[in-house]
């Protein structure tokens, strides 16, 4: 049984926003202070990722544990249980579909859970995020294991120089 009246519950639920949430602000400030630059809620990409780091071809989603059904820390309310189970399941399915579409487009997807930004875990999470972004950049810009590209003109010039010797 709900402890709040329908009007009070409506007011509480209406106050919940999907942009500029506290967890999102923590991640944004953490990335900015570490020198990462990003765009917010890109309408051009599927799912409108919370943060888009184009240089790293990476999308970051900051998911609330309740709204996205994080295992181990979200609890479904007893009031109107069927509705909440269906809603959270739809959110999870949409998250998976969005990440598949982004991966097909060549984007990396990182999901940060609200519980990972609690004060006791926050710094570790932000360091791990920065490490992952740097690793992505290095892997995509690495020349190790890739043959050095040669233009046809260059290879022809080398042969001409070798023949003169």
N, C-alpha and C positions, 0 to 999 in steps of 0.2 A: 504494500500500500504506500502510495506517495505521501510524504509528509507536507508537501506544498500544495496550495490550491492550484487549479488549472491556470489561473491568471498569473500567479507567481512563477510557476514552471515555465509558462510562455515567455515571461519577461527574462528569466534566466537563460533560456535557450536562445532567445533573440540577441542576447548580449555576446554570444560566442561568435567570433569572427574567424575567417579563414586566412586573412593576410595580416602581417605585422604582429604575429603572436609572440609571446615572450620567448618560447624556444627558438623561433625563427630569428628574433633579434639577437639572441645569444650567438647563434651560428654566424650571422652576418657580421657582428662585431668581431668575433674570433677570426674569421677569414680576412676581414679588412685589415685588422691589426697585423696579420702575418703577410700582408702584401698581395692577397688574392683580390681580383676584381671580378665583378659579376653583374648580371642583369636579373631583375626581379620578375617573377610570374610571366614568363615569355608566352604571349598568346600565339606565337607561330609554331610552337612545339606541342605535340600531343600531351594532354594532362596538365598543361600550364605549370611546369616545374617551379618550385619555390625559388630556387636559384639556378642560374645558367652561367656556367663558366665556359665561354666559347673557345678560349685559348686551349682549354683542356678537353674540349668536346664532352663535357660532363654536366649532368643535371643532378641537382640535389633536391630531394624531397624530405621535408621535416614532417614526420607523421606523429599525430597525437595517439597515444597508446589506446585510449578508449575508442576513438573514431575509426581507427584502422585495425582494431582487434589484435594488438600485440600480445603474443602468448606469454603468459606468466605475470602480466601486470595489469591487464584490463579485465574488468568484471562487468558482465551484462546485467543491467537493472532487472529486478523482478517485475516491475510494473511494465506492462505491455511488452513482455519478453519476446514474443514472436516477431514483432515489428523490429526490435533492436537487433535480433539475430539476423534477420533478413537484410537489414540496412548495413550492418558491419560486413556481412558476407559479400554484398554488392560492392562495397568499398574495396575489399580485398581483391575481388575479381577485377575491378577496374584498375587497381594499382598494378596488378600483374600484366594486364593487357597493355597498359600505357608503357610499362617498362619494356615489354617485348617490341612494341612499335618503335620506341626510341632506339633500342639496340639494333633493329633492322636498318635504321637511319644512320648508324655508326656512332651513336652517343653512348657514353658510359652513364650508368645510373647509380647513385648512392642514396640510401635511405637512412636517415638519422631519426631514431625514436626519441620521443619526449623524455622517457626515463633515463636515456643516456646523457641528458643534459642537466641532471640533478647536480648540485654543487660538488658532491663527492666524486662524480665521474666526469664532470664537465671538461677539465683540462686534458685528461687522457683522451676523451672523444675528439676534441679539437686538434690535438697533436696527431692523432691517428688519421683524421680527415686531411690535414695538411700533408702528411706522409703519403697518403694514397694519391692525392692530386699530383704531387711531385713525381711519384712513381709512374703515373699515367703519362705525364708529359715526357719523362725521360724515355719510356718505352716507345712512344709515338715519334720521338725525334732522334732515336738512336741510329747510329750508322754501323754499329757493330753487327756483323753477320749479314750485312747487306752489301752487295757488290757496288763498287764505286762507279757511278754512271759515266760513260764516255760517249762523247759525241762522235759522229762518223768523221767529221773534219779533223778532230784531234787524233784519232787513230791513224788517219791517212798521213798526217804531218809527222807522226812518229816514224812511220815506215820510210818516208822520204828522208828523214834525218839519219835513219839507220843505214840506208843504202849509200849515203855519201861517205860514211866512215870506212 
